[in-house]
Amino acid sequence: MGSGRREFVPKGFGIVAKKPPCSLVMSAKIPVRSSNDSYINFGESPDNQINNQMGRFMDTLAIILLAAGKGTRMKSDTAKVLHPVAGRPMLFYPLKTAQAFSPQKLVVVVGHQAGQVEQVFSNEDLFFVRQEQQLGSGHAVAVTEETLRGFAGTVLIMCGDVPLIRVETIKRFLNEHRQCDATVSVLTVNLQDPAGYGRVVRDAAGTIQRIVEHRDATGEQRRIREINTGIYCCQASFLYAALKNIEKNNDQGEYYLPDIIHLAVKEGKHALAVLTEDFQEVTGINDRIDLAEAERVMRERILKQHLQDGVTIIDPASTYIDYGVTIGPDTVIYPNASIRGKSAIGSNCTVDVNCTIIDSIIGNRVYIKPSCVIDASRIGDSVSLGPFAHLRPQTVVEEGGRIGNFVEVKKSRIGRGSKANHLSYIGDATIGEGVNIGAGTITCNYDGKTKHPTVIKDHVFVGSNTSLVAPVTIGEGAVIGAGSTITKDVPGGSLAVGRTRQTNYEHWYPVSRKKREGGAPDKGQS
């Protein structure tokens, strides 16, 4: 389904049917909760009704996800379904919804940049079918016939560019389709402004007759506010027979999947329109505006779940948390925090303002002070970081460690209770327990060609403004004098001082001043 305004009119989740009299009203909103499969499982019922009933679909359901479109209006070299929504590719969300039903077969139709899409989702248990020519939605479904040959159950058709669809909605749609013994069903929604969408045309009795695309619709049909979402349920035997009879006598010269509704009606078969109330949920992504709106809605869902799970988020409007991030109770997130990728934060932590956390594991009772960047790192319990600390990939800070302001750490392990509080760079280093790294300390790990390791054993004291030229090892309990350049290993328990002897030149200031001003020094001065 394409983009459009976000208003919706109807209340309830109902249908208009020809036979049998299926007039159930389904308007209940089921809250979300966390699950073992992923941190957010949108649309799961508290009493697990949905999960308990999934099993009966397994042997009789196949799902087709349409993901072949180029997405011209995205104006991008990236396939539309690979554009991220809350940190995951757009296609991830409808795919996850489909997988919740454990279908007998799950088929993804790919076309534009098919290889890239297949690579991103190569670990999923699904079948890829390529639509080499983009000849319309009907053609996209038709190319799956060989993959589903011999399947005689229900085929659910979903869209890869509809990331907000919930498991609950699809579950109810499938139930309506089966309870009403329909041959083909379509999920529909009413819009205040339906311009650009296919209209659902009904007869006087309210039974669906056809779907007409906006550009092919008459003036009267364009006044219809009920539109097609692009989500269908069909009997497999009917679907592939009907697709062979679709013609492309329309404005775009394409094979339209919605035409199967009219073909079913012509053959006297039972066509069903199932009306949902939530337009936002079934909105397709066609351009960057739609993408931004989907991002907003998805992040609101994610933030709401964390709030319900006991996380304090001071300003949700300025907080960005990706799908799949886990956060323990009593953790406080301050404004302008961005928590991305496969990050996990423990309980009783504080993430202060302007922090960015990417693919990192944070323990319990960690205080992350303002303006820290933590990337692909592991932080133990009761650690203090920042402000203005930068932890680059493969950094480990063990329990009780302290990384202070303007300290950069890269590919290093900081032992229990060790600290680097000020203005230091630690790279390719292994630091033991109880070590103090003085202000201005640098591990000189790069010789212009190769990175070399620095090893600092337990209870070492490194004085301020020290350069440790790797490869070098500092033994347990050693002390490094401030201002030293250390180029050789230091034995445990030793004091190492690597600096030149101080020399004072008296009367230097007057002499140097005369030279700077171009004059000769006074007599007797040297």
SULWO-V398743 format. One record per backbone hydrogen bond with DSSP energy under -0.5 kcal/mol. CO is the residue of the C=O (numbers start at 1). NH is the residue of the N-H. Records with the same first field share a line. If there is no record, write none. Layout:
CO=NH ; NH
This chain:
2=284
7=192
12=14
13=26
14=275
16=273
20=22
21=23
24=26
25=27
28=30
29=31
33=41
38=35
41=33 ; 44
42=167
45=48
48=52
49=53
50=53 ; 54
51=54 ; 55
53=56
54=57 ; 58
55=58
57=60 ; 61
58=61
60=154
61=104 ; 105
62=156
63=107
64=66 ; 158
65=67 ; 109
66=160
67=111
68=112
69=80
71=74 ; 75
72=75
73=288
79=82
80=83
81=91
83=90
85=88
86=323
88=85
89=92 ; 93
90=93 ; 94
91=95
92=96
93=97
94=98
95=99
96=100
98=101
99=102
105=63 ; 107
106=127
107=65 ; 109
108=110 ; 129
109=67
110=131
111=114
113=116 ; 117
114=118
115=119
116=120
117=121
119=122
121=124
124=126
127=108
129=110
130=132
133=135
135=255
136=140
137=141
138=142
139=143
141=144
142=145
144=148
146=149
148=151
153=236
154=62 ; 156
155=157 ; 234
156=64 ; 158
157=232
158=66
159=162
161=285
162=165
166=170
167=171
168=172
169=173
170=174
171=175
172=176
173=177
174=178
175=179
176=180
177=182
178=181
183=235
184=272
185=233
186=274
187=229
188=276
189=227
190=9
193=5
194=197
198=228
199=201 ; 212
200=202
201=209 ; 210
203=206
207=203
210=201
212=199
213=216 ; 217
214=217
218=222
219=223
220=223
221=224
225=191
226=200
227=189
230=232
231=187
232=157
233=185
234=155
235=239
236=240
237=241
238=242
239=243
240=244
242=245
243=246
247=256
248=250
250=253
254=256
255=138 ; 139
256=259
257=260
258=261 ; 262
259=263
260=264
261=265
262=266
263=267
264=269
265=268
269=271
270=183 ; 184
272=186 ; 274
273=16 ; 275
274=188 ; 276
275=14
277=279
278=282
279=282
280=283
284=286
287=291
288=292
289=293
290=294
291=295
292=296
293=297
294=298
295=299
296=300
297=301
298=302
299=303
300=304
301=305
302=306
303=307
304=308
305=309
306=311
307=310
310=330
311=313
312=314 ; 333
313=316
315=318
316=319
318=336
319=321
320=339
322=325
326=345
328=331
329=348
331=312
332=334 ; 351
333=314
334=337
335=354
337=320
338=340 ; 357
339=322
340=359
341=343
343=326
344=362
345=328
346=328
347=365
349=332
350=352 ; 368
351=334
352=355
353=371
355=338
356=374
357=340
358=376
360=344 ; 362
361=379
362=346
363=346
364=382
366=350 ; 368
367=369 ; 385
368=352
369=372
370=387 ; 388
372=356
373=391
374=358
376=394
377=361
378=397
379=363
380=383
381=400
383=367
384=403
385=369
387=406
388=406
389=373
390=392 ; 409
391=375
392=395
393=411
395=378
396=398 ; 414
397=380
398=401
399=417
401=384
402=404 ; 420
403=386
404=407
405=423
407=390
408=426
409=392
410=428
412=396 ; 414
413=431
414=398
415=418
416=434
418=402
419=437
420=404
421=405
422=440
424=408
425=427 ; 443
426=410
428=454
429=413 ; 431
430=456
431=415
432=415 ; 435
433=459
435=419 ; 437
436=438 ; 462
437=421
438=441
439=465
441=425
442=444 ; 468
443=445
444=470
445=452
450=447
453=471 ; 472
454=430
455=457 ; 474
456=432
457=460
458=477
460=436 ; 462
461=463 ; 480
462=438
464=483
466=442 ; 468
467=469 ; 486
468=444 ; 470
472=455
473=475 ; 490
474=457
475=478
476=493
478=461
479=481 ; 496
480=463
481=484
484=467 ; 486
485=487
486=469
489=491
490=475
491=494
494=479 ; 496
496=481
498=485
504=506
505=508
507=511
508=512
509=513
510=514
511=515
512=516
513=517
514=518 ; 519
515=518
522=525
